[in-house]
Amino acid sequence: MMSANTMERSRETKERLTENSIYLLNEIGKLVRQSNKNSNSQEVLVKSAKLFCSQENSLHNLSTNLKTISKLLTNIESQAILTCQSAELTGELRDKVDNINRVLKQ
């Protein structure tokens, strides 16, 4: 049979092993939670970087489109001016044709 002293040491050893096991399990749980947080942080960071790049590309496209719109606007303004001038000439020509018709009818 075991002596009382040996049984006491065995019991203490088992208690320490149990305490250490519980401590280690808690620490592993903390590490897993931290790892998950870091994993999520990495995913968020990657998504943010992708969104930033797509926003940068969108801004570049927007800038290009604005330049094109500016050129088109200048072209439309020129055409509007020419249309107004043509309309004025048409009015003047109509007056001249009317005068010629009056002269010919007399």
C-alpha positions, 0 to 999 in steps of 0.5 A: 500500500501507498503511504499517506505522504505518497497519496498526498503527493499524488493528489497534489500532482493531480490537482496541479495537472488539472489546474494547469490543464484548465489554464492551458485550455483557457490560454488556447481559447484566448489564442483561438479568439485572437487568431479569429480576430486577426483573421477577420481583420485581415479579411477586412483589410483586404476588402478595404484595399480592393474597395480603395483600388476600385474607387481609385479606378472609378475616379479615374474613369469619372475624370476621363468621362468629365473631360469627354463631356467637356469636349462634347459641351464645347462642340454643342455650344459651337453647333448652337452658335452656328444654328443661331447664325443659320436661323438669322440668315434664314430669316434674312433670306426669307425677307429678301425672297419676299422682296423679290417676289413683291418686285416680280409681282408688280 
